[in-house]
Amino acid sequence: MQTVEVPAWEYYGWEPETLVFPDRWNVHVRRMKGHAAPRLTMGEVADRLRCPVGSEPLRELARGRRKCCIIFDDMTRPTRQSQMLPAVLEELHGGGLSDDQIVFVMATGAHHGRLLMDFRKKLGEEVPERFLVFNHNCYENTVDLGETSRGTPVHVNREVMSCDLKVSLGAMMPHFGYGFGGGSKMLLPGVSGIDSITHNHRIMEGTGPGRVAENTRRLDSEEAARMAGLDFVVNAFLNADADVAGLVCGDVVEAHREGVKFARGHYATELVRDADVVVGNGYPMANEGYKAYHIMRDSVRMGGDMVFLLFTPEGCRVHHYNGRFGEDYGGRGWTKTTYVKKPWRMSRVICVTPQVARVDELYYGEGSRWVKTWDACLEMLTDVHGEGASVALYPTAAMQISVENASNL
C-alpha cells in the first residue's frame, strides 16, 4: 500500500492524517507552489509593515490618533494573527498609542460569534487579557454610512466606526465570490450589517476564484471600505502549515492588487485532468471545506468520484445569511441549490469526517455519502474502481487554485 500524509485539524491540534492507497493506484499529489514556503520571522514581518503599498507606514498613521480598531478574521480562516501581532502592536505603540487605545473586533460577517478560547487561538493567549476583544453582530449596533454607487447600504460595526484608525489583519486566499480574500472583504462583509451583506452577496457579475479586476462584488466592497475609512490592511499569505509565509500591507485597494500578484503564484497548482478519483482536503478551512470544490471539479473525469476530507469537530460553520435554520428554510440567502453541484461531472460525492452532521449535506449535495474514516471511504472507492484507479490529491485544496484560474485578474 502507498501512504500520503495530509495536514489536518486546524485549531484542534494541527495534527496530520495519513491516507492509504492500493499499490496499483496511480496517485498524483498536487501541491500549491507555496506549500513549503518558509514562515516569515517577526523581523521580516516588521520590515514589510514598514514598507507598505500606497500608504504611509502604520507607525506614522498612528500618530495623533485617539483610538485604533484591529479587525481580524474569524475561525473560518486559519490565519495565525499571533505571528504578526507583536510587530503590528510595536508599530502602533511606536506611533504613540497605548494598550487602552487599541481594541479588537472579530470580522465574523454573517458567521456566528466566537468564545474566549477562539480569541486565544487566533490572537495568542495574552491579547484578550491586555485588550478589549469583541465579536461582531451583523444584526445590531451598526452605523449607517449611506449607499455605494451600486446601491449597497453601508452599515458598519459601531465599535469599528468609533475608532479614528482602522486596521485589518487577515489572510488573502482564493475566494469564489471576491476573487481573493483580504483587503476590503475584512470590512464588507467582515464587520458590516446583514442588509449590507445581503445586497453585496447578491452581486454576481465577474465573481470567481482568482477574478478581481472586473469583480463587481469586490469593487462594491472596496467602495464601502473607502466610505468607512479603512486605513491600513495587512494581507498574509499562508503555507501548508498555515504559517504566515508572505505579507503585503498598506492601502485597502493598492495593497490588495499587489497581493494578488503574489497570490497568483503562491497558491497556484497544476491540475490533474480526468482523474477517476479526486481527493480534496478541506484544510485549512475544513469548516468551509466545500471551497475545495473549485479546484476539484475541473480535475475529475466524467463519472468519477469526488472526495472531501473534513477533519474538524465543528462541522460546517453557522452562516446567518445563507445557512439552514430549519428543514426547508434558512437565512436570507439560503436556497436548496448546493455549493457542490451534483451531478456536474462526478458520479459520487463522498465526505470523510469523524463527526458526521446530517445538516451539512446541504453544502455538499443531496445524495452525498458521509463516512467517518478514510478506510470506509477507501472501501467504497475500491468497490467501484478496483485496482487500477488514477487519483488526484490536493492536500490543501481549500486554498489551492488552478494555474488557469490564478491567472484571471
Legacy VTK file of the C-alpha trace (Angstrom):
# vtk DataFile Version 3.0
C-alpha trace
ASCII
DATASET POLYDATA
POINTS 409 float
0.000 0.000 0.000
1.102 3.616 -0.591
0.645 6.316 2.021
0.318 10.102 1.794
0.244 12.427 4.788
-2.007 15.493 4.631
-2.208 18.406 7.085
-5.346 18.459 9.219
-7.154 19.588 12.363
-6.549 23.341 12.135
-7.027 24.899 15.591
-7.653 21.458 17.059
-4.145 20.079 17.377
-2.835 20.749 13.854
-2.039 17.024 13.558
-1.717 15.394 10.103
-3.789 12.482 8.811
-2.407 9.571 6.796
-4.200 8.312 3.690
-3.550 4.801 2.372
-3.982 3.835 -1.289
-3.656 0.491 -3.111
-0.229 -0.085 -4.658
-1.561 -0.179 -8.215
-3.385 3.127 -7.977
-1.689 5.980 -9.749
-1.736 8.734 -7.093
-0.826 12.251 -8.223
-0.250 14.649 -5.317
-0.574 18.249 -6.468
0.672 20.870 -4.032
0.398 24.615 -4.415
3.603 26.468 -5.255
3.830 27.984 -1.758
3.198 24.680 0.034
6.599 24.608 1.746
7.358 28.355 1.761
9.220 29.299 4.958
7.442 31.159 7.728
8.350 34.830 7.999
10.347 35.794 11.061
8.995 38.580 13.250
11.760 40.784 11.872
10.614 40.075 8.315
7.018 40.886 9.279
8.213 44.179 10.786
10.183 45.012 7.639
7.118 44.538 5.459
4.969 46.662 7.769
7.470 49.480 7.322
7.247 49.222 3.520
3.519 49.465 2.764
1.956 49.794 -0.686
0.126 53.068 -1.358
0.189 54.226 2.256
2.309 55.765 4.957
3.762 53.223 7.409
1.406 52.188 10.184
3.549 53.942 12.798
3.049 57.262 11.020
-0.679 56.690 10.594
-0.974 56.078 14.350
0.476 59.451 15.341
-2.112 61.727 16.913
-4.906 59.166 16.687
-7.333 58.725 19.548
-8.345 55.057 19.206
-7.406 52.153 16.935
-9.506 49.142 15.965
-7.786 45.994 14.717
-10.249 43.979 12.616
-9.154 40.322 12.482
-10.575 37.373 10.553
-12.624 34.659 12.244
-12.356 30.903 12.754
-13.294 30.107 9.166
-9.812 31.351 8.280
-6.622 29.693 9.556
-4.677 32.955 9.965
-2.422 32.884 12.993
-2.570 36.573 13.848
-0.248 35.874 16.751
2.562 35.528 14.174
2.034 39.140 13.072
0.542 40.944 16.054
3.726 41.682 18.016
5.105 43.620 15.052
1.771 45.358 14.412
1.453 46.393 18.063
5.046 47.613 18.085
4.215 49.930 15.182
1.083 51.227 16.889
2.906 51.774 20.161
5.722 53.466 18.271
3.134 55.862 16.868
2.059 56.831 20.368
-0.916 54.562 21.066
-1.230 52.771 24.416
-2.913 49.417 25.022
-6.028 51.216 26.282
-6.329 52.967 22.911
-6.435 49.700 20.935
-9.454 47.367 20.576
-10.041 44.221 18.531
-13.159 43.187 16.576
-13.505 39.734 15.003
-14.716 40.037 11.411
-17.377 37.359 11.539
-19.514 38.908 8.800
-22.695 36.824 8.890
-20.978 33.939 10.706
-21.724 33.149 14.342
-19.807 34.794 17.169
-16.949 33.077 18.973
-15.653 32.499 22.501
-12.582 33.377 24.530
-10.884 30.112 23.601
-11.186 31.090 19.933
-9.805 34.582 20.528
-6.833 32.976 22.245
-6.265 30.587 19.350
-6.237 33.438 16.850
-4.531 36.223 18.768
-2.397 34.434 21.332
-3.101 33.869 24.996
-2.115 37.314 26.264
-4.021 39.575 23.873
-7.529 39.022 25.351
-6.045 39.762 28.791
-4.490 43.057 27.695
-7.061 44.358 25.201
-10.810 44.512 24.683
-11.769 41.888 22.087
-15.286 41.907 20.651
-17.437 39.800 18.370
-19.249 41.499 15.507
-23.055 41.264 15.424
-24.436 41.725 11.912
-27.953 42.418 13.228
-27.288 45.193 15.724
-25.087 48.156 16.639
-24.081 49.380 13.199
-23.606 52.890 11.816
-25.363 53.890 8.575
-22.852 55.482 6.162
-25.145 55.730 3.132
-25.038 53.632 -0.047
-22.400 52.624 -2.558
-22.821 53.572 -6.202
-24.245 50.060 -6.725
-26.938 50.609 -4.111
-25.429 48.599 -1.277
-26.353 50.093 2.122
-23.156 50.569 4.114
-23.870 49.664 7.742
-20.648 49.176 9.689
-19.942 47.933 13.208
-20.396 50.743 15.736
-17.207 49.948 17.665
-15.204 49.987 14.447
-16.674 53.344 13.450
-15.926 54.809 16.889
-12.208 54.482 16.089
-10.247 57.024 14.066
-7.664 54.436 12.986
-8.922 51.223 11.390
-6.532 48.366 10.625
-7.393 44.929 9.237
-5.343 41.815 9.858
-6.142 38.691 7.888
-5.220 36.154 5.240
-5.502 36.560 1.496
-6.597 33.283 -0.086
-8.574 32.355 -3.211
-12.301 33.035 -2.844
-15.124 32.191 -5.244
-17.050 35.389 -4.504
-14.310 38.013 -4.203
-11.506 36.515 -6.301
-9.171 36.570 -3.314
-9.903 37.313 0.324
-8.310 40.042 2.399
-8.402 43.780 1.772
-11.853 45.337 1.783
-13.519 41.981 2.451
-12.452 42.423 6.060
-14.904 45.337 6.271
-17.681 44.217 3.900
-18.799 41.613 4.760
-16.430 41.280 7.747
-17.845 43.924 10.107
-20.942 45.024 8.198
-24.654 44.687 8.863
-26.871 41.997 7.400
-28.530 44.382 4.915
-25.088 45.342 3.572
-24.013 41.711 3.352
-27.253 40.692 1.638
-27.019 43.303 -1.114
-23.293 42.788 -1.671
-23.553 38.979 -1.747
-26.249 39.118 -4.410
-23.848 40.808 -6.819
-22.550 38.047 -9.086
-21.010 39.877 -12.052
-17.360 38.968 -12.519
-17.119 36.679 -9.488
-14.996 33.532 -9.376
-11.741 32.250 -7.860
-8.833 34.455 -8.923
-11.067 37.070 -10.572
-10.525 40.579 -9.199
-10.237 43.396 -11.740
-13.796 43.042 -13.112
-15.259 41.505 -9.977
-18.201 43.791 -9.194
-18.780 42.319 -5.741
-15.220 43.122 -4.718
-15.363 46.577 -6.300
-18.545 47.259 -4.327
-16.818 46.055 -1.157
-13.857 48.326 -1.829
-16.123 51.325 -2.262
-17.721 50.542 1.102
-14.308 50.225 2.741
-13.365 53.669 1.437
-16.592 55.088 2.832
-15.868 53.561 6.241
-12.264 54.798 6.247
-10.371 51.506 6.452
-6.899 52.998 6.856
-4.454 50.109 6.617
-4.733 46.447 5.613
-2.370 43.603 6.402
-2.752 40.718 3.932
-0.985 37.499 4.897
-0.227 34.521 2.632
-0.133 31.087 4.233
1.902 27.945 3.621
0.701 24.372 4.174
1.292 24.687 7.914
-0.943 27.785 7.955
2.093 29.848 8.901
2.482 33.387 7.588
4.830 32.920 4.629
4.220 36.234 2.877
2.753 39.634 3.649
1.636 42.700 1.714
0.226 45.691 3.578
-0.909 49.250 3.035
-3.799 50.847 1.155
-7.033 48.827 1.072
-7.052 48.607 -2.747
-3.450 49.121 -3.847
-2.027 46.626 -1.345
-4.663 44.086 -2.344
-3.795 44.387 -6.030
-0.126 43.962 -5.210
-1.074 40.972 -3.095
-2.989 39.438 -5.999
0.249 39.336 -7.986
1.902 37.360 -5.194
-1.134 35.146 -4.555
-1.383 34.119 -8.217
1.931 32.336 -7.868
1.799 31.292 -4.222
-1.484 29.327 -4.345
-1.227 28.234 -7.996
-1.477 24.485 -8.585
-1.064 22.300 -11.654
-4.253 20.322 -12.245
-4.562 16.616 -12.904
-7.138 16.093 -15.636
-9.740 13.312 -15.920
-8.905 11.517 -12.678
-11.058 8.591 -11.589
-10.950 9.884 -8.024
-10.264 13.430 -6.843
-9.464 13.897 -3.160
-9.645 17.449 -1.826
-8.531 18.168 1.712
-10.785 20.862 3.211
-7.815 22.023 5.279
-7.105 24.714 6.318
-10.803 25.662 6.280
-12.491 22.341 6.965
-15.498 24.107 8.484
-15.977 25.562 4.980
-14.399 22.630 3.186
-16.758 22.885 0.214
-14.413 25.630 -1.035
-12.140 22.832 -2.197
-14.719 22.121 -4.912
-13.398 24.768 -7.266
-10.087 23.047 -7.845
-11.583 19.554 -7.649
-14.363 19.952 -10.204
-12.028 20.515 -13.154
-9.931 17.508 -12.190
-12.454 14.668 -12.023
-13.411 12.680 -15.118
-16.995 12.257 -16.223
-18.484 9.683 -13.880
-15.572 9.784 -11.428
-15.704 10.237 -7.658
-15.071 13.379 -5.657
-13.893 13.018 -2.034
-13.840 15.810 0.556
-11.688 15.422 3.675
-13.267 17.406 6.529
-11.143 16.947 9.622
-12.785 19.274 12.140
-15.057 18.775 15.159
-17.004 21.905 14.194
-18.956 20.644 11.203
-19.890 23.453 8.817
-19.788 26.978 10.219
-23.041 28.760 11.065
-23.899 31.371 8.424
-26.788 33.716 9.201
-27.105 34.790 5.559
-27.074 31.512 3.644
-27.205 28.914 6.401
-30.014 26.449 7.006
-32.087 27.017 10.159
-34.954 24.607 9.576
-35.880 21.635 7.449
-36.804 23.744 4.428
-35.741 27.290 5.240
-32.712 29.327 6.242
-31.165 32.773 6.127
-31.920 35.418 3.521
-29.530 33.879 1.034
-30.435 30.247 1.674
-31.542 28.127 -1.252
-31.746 24.408 -1.924
-29.022 24.871 -4.527
-25.852 23.429 -3.046
-22.296 24.670 -3.382
-21.129 21.322 -4.747
-23.072 20.844 -7.969
-24.035 17.183 -8.405
-24.264 15.777 -10.918
-21.816 18.000 -12.758
-19.142 15.614 -13.839
-18.718 13.325 -10.867
-20.695 10.176 -10.082
-20.475 10.392 -6.286
-19.582 12.956 -3.649
-18.063 11.319 -0.579
-17.308 13.261 2.603
-14.889 11.886 5.188
-15.286 13.358 8.658
-15.025 11.779 12.112
-18.026 13.834 13.273
-20.945 13.471 10.853
-23.716 16.098 10.871
-26.641 15.350 8.585
-27.490 19.046 8.234
-24.181 19.652 6.444
-25.410 17.666 3.444
-26.882 20.938 2.167
-23.461 22.227 1.178
-22.188 19.013 -0.428
-25.308 17.927 -2.262
-28.318 15.704 -1.770
-27.170 12.128 -2.036
-23.630 12.843 -0.888
-22.199 9.927 1.086
-20.778 10.534 4.559
-18.310 8.244 6.307
-16.277 8.647 9.470
-12.957 7.154 8.365
-10.684 7.075 5.352
-10.760 3.269 5.488
-14.522 3.310 4.978
-14.120 5.713 2.081
-11.393 3.583 0.500
-13.635 0.539 0.645
-16.329 2.427 -1.274
-13.796 3.568 -3.850
-12.194 0.162 -4.440
-15.618 -1.440 -4.877
-16.073 0.738 -7.969
-12.564 1.433 -9.250
-10.832 -1.843 -8.449
-7.055 -1.967 -8.533
-6.230 0.475 -11.324
-7.590 3.902 -10.435
-5.986 7.246 -11.164
-6.160 9.674 -8.225
-5.636 13.424 -7.940
-4.928 14.533 -4.382
-4.914 18.206 -3.361
-3.565 18.365 0.220
-4.593 21.976 0.977
-7.438 22.148 -1.501
-9.483 24.853 0.247
-6.760 27.398 -0.557
-5.405 25.944 -3.787
-6.276 27.442 -7.149
-5.598 26.086 -10.610
-2.929 27.786 -12.673
-5.649 28.765 -15.152
-7.835 30.453 -12.512
-4.823 32.002 -10.823
-4.106 33.961 -13.994
-7.571 35.562 -14.033
-7.046 39.118 -12.805
LINES 1 410
409 0 1 2 3 4 5 6 7 8 9 10 11 12 13 14 15 16 17 18 19 20 21 22 23 24 25 26 27 28 29 30 31 32 33 34 35 36 37 38 39 40 41 42 43 44 45 46 47 48 49 50 51 52 53 54 55 56 57 58 59 60 61 62 63 64 65 66 67 68 69 70 71 72 73 74 75 76 77 78 79 80 81 82 83 84 85 86 87 88 89 90 91 92 93 94 95 96 97 98 99 100 101 102 103 104 105 106 107 108 109 110 111 112 113 114 115 116 117 118 119 120 121 122 123 124 125 126 127 128 129 130 131 132 133 134 135 136 137 138 139 140 141 142 143 144 145 146 147 148 149 150 151 152 153 154 155 156 157 158 159 160 161 162 163 164 165 166 167 168 169 170 171 172 173 174 175 176 177 178 179 180 181 182 183 184 185 186 187 188 189 190 191 192 193 194 195 196 197 198 199 200 201 202 203 204 205 206 207 208 209 210 211 212 213 214 215 216 217 218 219 220 221 222 223 224 225 226 227 228 229 230 231 232 233 234 235 236 237 238 239 240 241 242 243 244 245 246 247 248 249 250 251 252 253 254 255 256 257 258 259 260 261 262 263 264 265 266 267 268 269 270 271 272 273 274 275 276 277 278 279 280 281 282 283 284 285 286 287 288 289 290 291 292 293 294 295 296 297 298 299 300 301 302 303 304 305 306 307 308 309 310 311 312 313 314 315 316 317 318 319 320 321 322 323 324 325 326 327 328 329 330 331 332 333 334 335 336 337 338 339 340 341 342 343 344 345 346 347 348 349 350 351 352 353 354 355 356 357 358 359 360 361 362 363 364 365 366 367 368 369 370 371 372 373 374 375 376 377 378 379 380 381 382 383 384 385 386 387 388 389 390 391 392 393 394 395 396 397 398 399 400 401 402 403 404 405 406 407 408
